[in-house]
Amino acid sequence: MFFDSDLLMSALRALTPILLAALGGALCERAGVFNIGLEGMMLMGCFTAVTTSWFTGSPWLGVLAAALAAAAYSLILAVGAVTLRGDAVVLGIAMNLLSVGLTSFLLRTVFGVQGTFDDPSLAGLPLVGGFSPLAYLAWAAVAVATLMLSRHVWGLRLRGVGEAPRAAATLGVSPAKYQYAAVLLSGVLCGLAGAQLALGNVTLFSENMTAGRGWIAVVAVMLGRALPLGVLLAALLFGLAEAAGFRLQGLGLPQQATDAAPYVVTLGALFLTTARRRRRTTPAGAVS
């Protein structure tokens, strides 16, 4: 049977890094900062988590270091887009490219290897009920983010900054302060996503191991309209696609074809979403 409980468990494990990163992207989107640097922040989190866990023997210190390192890395976007008024898209692309080169350089410098670092002494995250604690944290973060954005004054002000920054400023709310907070939080969440990927899903680091998951998280933000529950559903869709790819690989399909499953779903979802939005915005009788 193709669809069974094992496939669902695999999908839930696959969605965790995407969900954590997408929640960070959703917070930035709500604050008016378009963050496409999620891929780079995740990759920095992966490397820092593995390095710290290997040197200290503690995966939890690896998780903490990953969150702090990715938050520090996110300052590039915060300073560039918020303080200096630079183009957030250009900054995000630059961050993604920089992270690939920087982590590859550090891999050779710190561990003296190329490609992949894998050591039996590298400690991974423990599993509770088949999932790492970061998976449960990701699910809880969806509920917390929903409440914060809909009920708490901080979340309401964050939304106000994203929708009408000048109006928010006239009410005494500092848009820069909330945008900085959103970008830094996205860095923390991307660091946790990287730690989950490198110490939870597997226990190793390989060059460019995020493999486009940060970009998929960006699409999840768009599909979910920056709503935490919508982001969760979108991440679940991509998690199912990745799990189905692994299942099809076990049935004999070429790995190159099955690895493309999440990206095919991403393109299909983007196409359907764009077409639906155009139908809604095109006046009746107008020729598009």
Disulfide bonds with the S-S distance in Angstrom:
none
